[in-house]
Amino acid sequence: MSKDTDRKAVDRRSFFRGLSGAAVVAGAAATTGLSTAPAQATETKNERTKARYKETEHVKTFYRTNKY
């Protein structure tokens, strides 16, 4: 018997199932090196209390054209 006939044939579904499983394992291995510490904001007190919304001309135009 030849070596080719002894091997189990891999059908298309099992090939793609194995391929997707390998991608999951590779993705998990890549993310384990990342830090999981939460991000810290670096806003000062003045930045936290400043007014953020400004009704400029383009905002007024948006409201007018969209009938808000």
BATORVEX-682580 format. One record per atom (N, C-alpha, C): y, x, z. Coordinates in steps of 0.05 Angstrom, whole numbers, padded with zeros to 5 digits, always signed. Last residue first. Layout:
YXZ ...
END
This chain:
+01401-00702+00261 +01396-00702+00290 +01420-00711+00305 +01396-00699+00204 +01404-00723+00218 +01395-00724+00247 +01392-00653+00176 +01367-00665+00185 +01372-00690+00203 +01444-00640+00166 +01427-00645+00143 +01401-00658+00151 +01464-00633+00219 +01476-00653+00201 +01457-00660+00178 +01433-00591+00239 +01433-00617+00252 +01443-00639+00233 +01448-00551+00203 +01420-00559+00205 +01419-00587+00217 +01503-00547+00214 +01494-00555+00187 +01465-00565+00188 +01500-00527+00267 +01512-00554+00261 +01504-00564+00234 +01477-00478+00255 +01462-00497+00272 +01473-00525+00267 +01517-00454+00226 +01492-00460+00212 +01474-00478+00228 +01558-00451+00264 +01561-00468+00241 +01535-00474+00227 +01527-00454+00330 +01543-00441+00309 +01544-00460+00285 +01519-00462+00391 +01520-00481+00369 +01538-00470+00348 +01475-00422+00425 +01502-00424+00415 +01501-00442+00391 +01438-00406+00481 +01441-00424+00459 +01470-00425+00451 +01444-00371+00524 +01428-00363+00500 +01432-00381+00476 +01485-00345+00573 +01480-00368+00556 +01466-00359+00531 +01456-00305+00625 +01474-00309+00603 +01466-00334+00586 +01419-00294+00665 +01438-00316+00669 +01457-00321+00646 +01389-00251+00647 +01375-00275+00655 +01394-00299+00657 +01428-00211+00640 +01413-00221+00617 +01399-00247+00623 +01443-00201+00694 +01462-00212+00675 +01449-00224+00650 +01396-00179+00714 +01405-00205+00725 +01425-00217+00706 +01356-00154+00659 +01373-00151+00682 +01382-00178+00691 +01289-00151+00638 +01315-00164+00637 +01330-00158+00662 +01237-00134+00625 +01257-00114+00634 +01285-00126+00632 +01174-00159+00644 +01199-00163+00631 +01220-00143+00642 +01110-00133+00635 +01132-00137+00653 +01158-00139+00638 +01045-00158+00620 +01070-00146+00611 +01092-00152+00631 +00987-00143+00659 +01006-00162+00647 +01032-00148+00640 +00934-00100+00639 +00956-00106+00657 +00975-00125+00644 +00891-00083+00610 +00893-00112+00614 +00915-00119+00634 +00888-00035+00558 +00894-00042+00586 +00898-00072+00588 +00830-00022+00517 +00858-00031+00520 +00863-00038+00549 +00777-00010+00510 +00795+00012+00517 +00823+00003+00522 +00753-00056+00493 +00748-00047+00520 +00766-00025+00529 +00760-00067+00439 +00779-00078+00459 +00774-00069+00487 +00718-00043+00412 +00745-00034+00407 +00765-00044+00428 +00674-00071+00429 +00675-00043+00436 +00704-00032+00432 +00684-00120+00406 +00683-00118+00435 +00686-00089+00444 +00680-00106+00352 +00705-00116+00363 +00706-00114+00393 +00626-00093+00349 +00646-00073+00343 +00673-00081+00354 +00602-00142+00361 +00597-00119+00379 +00618-00097+00374 +00620-00172+00318 +00627-00180+00345 +00624-00156+00364 +00596-00145+00275 +00625-00146+00277 +00634-00154+00305 +00542-00155+00285 +00552-00127+00287 +00582-00126+00289 +00541-00209+00275 +00535-00199+00302 +00545-00171+00306 +00551-00209+00221 +00571-00221+00238 +00566-00212+00267 +00503-00185+00203 +00529-00173+00197 +00550-00183+00216 +00465-00221+00219 +00465-00195+00231 +00491-00181+00226 +00480-00263+00186 +00479-00267+00215 +00480-00240+00229 +00471-00241+00136 +00498-00247+00144 +00500-00252+00174 +00414-00236+00139 +00431-00213+00133 +00459-00217+00143 +00397-00288+00145 +00393-00269+00167 +00410-00243+00163 +00413-00309+00095 +00424-00319+00120 +00420-00299+00143 +00381-00280+00058 +00410-00278+00057 +00423-00287+00083 +00324-00246+00086 +00337-00266+00069 +00367-00265+00074 +00288-00189+00080 +00310-00200+00095 +00324-00221+00076 +00219-00176+00085 +00242-00183+00068 +00263-00196+00085 +00191-00123+00119 +00196-00151+00119 +00220-00157+00102 +00152-00073+00086 +00177-00081+00099 +00179-00112+00098 +00108-00063+00055 +00104-00066+00083 +00129-00076+00098 +00126-00056+00004 +00112-00081+00009 +00107-00085+00039 +00149-00005+00006 +00165-00028+00000 +00151-00054+00007 +00108+00032+00013 +00126+00027+00035 +00142+00002+00031 +00045+00008-00014 +00069+00023-00015 +00087+00015+00008 -00024+00017+00000 +00000+00000+00000 +00025+00018+00000 
END
